[in-house]
Amino acid sequence: MIYQVRIKKQELKKLPKLPLLIQEKFRFLIQDLIEKGPVQAEWSNYSKLGKDKYHCHLNYSYVACWTFEKETISIEVYYVGSRENAPY
């Protein structure tokens, strides 16, 4: 199954400001979300944050958070950035 992944506009604006390694890892995460869906247990510190919300670490300092609508195949990345500012 192929999932539709959307990234919030404000997060897209932040991506070029992130370190290149984090940008690359984020691209790998997006590809995994498209191919495998919202459950990404192989990613570092992956966990479910609540109803339909998930997160994982891109490295020690950076995280990505996303939501999944179970009625559809739609995933939305609502945060990518430092873990200190993460919305969880």
C-alpha positions in Angstrom: 0.0 0.0 0.0 1.2 3.5 -0.8 0.4 6.2 1.7 -0.1 9.9 0.9 2.3 12.1 3.0 1.8 15.8 3.4 4.2 18.1 5.1 2.9 21.3 6.7 3.9 24.4 4.9 5.7 25.9 7.9 7.8 22.7 8.2 8.7 22.9 4.5 10.0 26.4 5.1 12.2 25.2 8.0 13.8 22.3 6.2 16.5 24.2 4.3 17.7 25.7 7.6 18.3 22.3 9.2 21.7 20.5 8.9 22.1 18.6 5.7 22.4 15.2 7.4 19.0 15.9 9.1 17.4 16.9 5.8 18.7 13.6 4.3 17.4 11.5 7.2 14.0 13.3 6.9 13.8 12.4 3.2 14.4 8.8 4.2 11.7 9.0 6.8 9.2 10.4 4.3 10.1 7.6 1.9 9.5 5.0 4.7 6.2 6.7 5.6 5.0 6.5 2.0 6.0 2.9 1.6 5.3 1.4 5.1 2.8 3.7 6.7 2.7 5.5 10.1 4.2 2.8 12.2 8.0 3.2 12.0 9.3 0.9 14.7 12.8 0.7 13.1 13.4 4.4 13.6 15.3 5.6 16.7 13.0 6.4 19.7 9.9 5.8 17.6 6.8 6.0 19.7 3.1 6.7 19.6 2.3 10.0 21.2 -1.5 9.6 21.5 -4.4 8.9 19.3 -3.1 8.8 15.8 0.1 10.8 16.6 3.6 9.5 16.3 7.2 10.7 16.5 10.8 9.5 16.0 14.3 10.9 16.4 16.3 11.8 13.3 19.3 12.0 15.6 19.9 12.9 19.3 18.8 16.6 18.8 16.2 16.4 16.0 12.7 14.8 15.8 9.8 14.5 13.4 6.2 14.2 14.4 3.2 13.1 12.3 -0.5 12.2 12.4 -2.4 9.5 10.6 -6.0 9.4 9.7 -7.1 5.8 10.0 -10.1 6.3 7.7 -7.8 7.3 4.8 -4.2 6.6 3.8 -3.1 10.1 4.6 -0.2 11.0 6.9 0.6 14.6 7.8 4.0 15.6 9.1 3.3 18.5 11.5 6.7 19.0 13.0 10.4 18.5 12.2 13.1 20.2 14.2 14.9 20.3 17.5 13.5 18.0 20.2 13.6 20.9 22.7 10.8 22.6 20.7 8.9 19.5 19.9 5.1 19.8 20.5 4.7 16.8 22.8 
